Amino acid sequence: MSSIKIFMVLLVLCSNRQTAFAQGNTPRLLLLATAINSKGEIFVDRRPIPRIEFDEHAAWSNLEDSVRKRLGKAKLKELFNHCQIRDTAYWTDEELDKCILVHDRLDKVDLGYVIRKFQLTDEYQIRKFKQQISQFNATDAQDKVIYRFSRPVFDDSGKFAIIKWDSGHSWLAGGGRIDLYELIGQEWQYLGYIAMWKY
């Protein structure tokens, strides 16, 4: 086989792998855009919540009848079983492109990082973020409002997913939920929560 043919075969194989990779990640990235990035420029812990735990019976009763019919108990069971797998890979700026990522409560956010991440050029926007970041950095560690999100957990079909989030701070403030989403066409629709708590 000539070197040109070998090159063409490798090019096609690489192209197919990249296409498959992009298609495989598209629903996940769309879900992150819907569930997390849509919340705006919030401060998010880079470390995801390592595991989602919930009571199946309580989760089922939290859902509206119309959602129960769409989901079904078998899919809820699949979600429950898939929660046993831990995914603790840190969030990246590419995944959470609308959020300000922090390492922990003692972390100081650098304005330069935010300017680069959001590609800020407008002076008004830069001043707005500078004020927001200064206020965040000056807040006592336990009082900082930092969101934590789990990695998404999908059912076997990839049509349903759950994400856990928590905004606990100041010992007894904040709260969280485990939110349920359904993929309809190319969009994730929020269906409701299967668990909720307040501090």
N, C-alpha and C positions, 0 to 999 in steps of 0.2 A: 504494500500500500504506500502510495507516495506521501511525502510530508505534507503536501497541501490537503490531501484527503483526510489525513490524521488531524490536522489543524481544524478542518471544517467539522469533523465529528466531535472534537473536544469543545469547539465553540457552541455547537448545538446542545451538547450535554450540559455545559455550564449555563447556557441560556435557559434551558428547561429547569435546572435546579434553582436558579434565581427566581424564575417565574413561580415555581411551586412554593419557594420560601416566602415570596411576597404574598401570594394568595393565602398561604397558611397563616400568616400573621395579620392579614387584613382584618378579619373579624375581631381579633384580640385588640388591635390598635383602635378600631372603631369603638369597641366597648370602653376602652380607657378614655377615649375622647368624650364619650357620653357620660360615663359614671364619675370621672375624676376631673379631667381637663375642663369640663363645662362649668365647674365651680369657680373658675377664675383664678386670679393670682393668689392662691392660698399657700401657706407654709406647710410642707409635707415632709414627714420623716422619710429619709432614704430607705430605711429598713422597713420592709413590709411586715404587716401582722403575719406571723409565721403559720397560723392555722385558723381555720374557721370551724367553730363547734356550735352545734345547735341541736335542740330537741325536735325530732321529726314531727311528733304529734302536735307540739305547740306551734311549730312552723306552719303546719297544715291549717291549723285553726286561725292563724293570723291572716291568711290569704282570703281575699274575697271569692265568692262562689264562681264568678266568671273566670278568675285566674286559676282556680283549682281545676276547672274543666279543661283549660288550655294546657296546663302543666301536667296534671295527673300524678298519682302517688308514685308510680314507677320512676318518673323523671326526678321527683324530689328525692327518692331513694338513691338514684345515681349521683345526684349532687352531694348528698350526705356521704356516700362512699368515697367520692373523689376528694372530699375534704380531708381525708386521712393522709393524703400526699402533701408534704410540706414543700413550699417553694419560697426560699428566703433570699433569692437573688436581689441585690439592691436595685431600686428604681433608677432609671437613667433619665437624663434630660430629654432624650429623644422620645421616650415613652410618655413622660409627663411634661409635655412641652409648654404648658400654661401654668405650671406650678413652680414655686420656689422650694428647692430641695434643701433640707438641713440634715446634719448628721446626728444631732441630739439636742437636748434642751439647753445645754451649755454653749452650743455653737453660736458664733456670731456670723451673720449673713454679710457677705461682701457685696457692696453696690456694684463693683466692677463685674462680678459674676452675673448679676441680674441684667446689667446693661448688655453684656455679650449674649446672654441667653435669649433675651427678648429683642435683641438688635435695636435697642432704643437710640434714637437720634433726636427726637423732639425734646426740647428743653423742659417743657411743661411735664411730660411723662417722666423724665428723669428726676425732676424735683418731687413729683408725687411718690415715686418709688423710694427716693432717698428718705423722705419723711416716714413712709411706711416701714422701711428697714431700720431707721434710727429708733423708732418707737418699739419695734420688735426686739432689737438688740438691748434696749434699756430696760425691758420688762424682766422681772425676776423669772428665773428658769421655770419654776413650778407654775407660773401664771401665763406662760406663753401658749397661745392657741396654735397647736401644731396637730395637723391631721395625720392619722396613720391609716393606710389602706392595705388590705390583703391583696395578694395576686388573685386574679379571677379564677373561679372554679367553674368548669363547664360540665354539662351532661354529655353522654356518649355521642349524641348527634351534633353537639356544638351549637344547638339552637337556643338553649337556656343557660344562663350563667348567674352566679352570685358573687358579690363583692362585699366584704366586711369593712366598715370604717369606724373610726373612733376619734373623738376630739377631746378626750378627758384632760383636764388641767385644773389647777388650783385645788387639788384634792377632791373637791366635791362639785365641780362644775363640768359642763360638757355632757357628752353622751355618744351614742353610736347606734348603728343598725347593720343588719345584713340585708342588702338589697337584691332583689330578683329582677333579671332582665330577660327579654326574649328578642332574638334576632328575627326581624321581619324585613325581608328583602335585603337591603344593605344597611339597615338602621337598627340599632338596639333600642328597644322600648322598655321603659321602667314599668314593671308590673305591680310592685309593692314591696313590702319588707316581710321577711320571715322571722325576724327577731329585732327588738329595739330595747334600748336601755338608756337611763339617765343617771348621772351621779349626783 
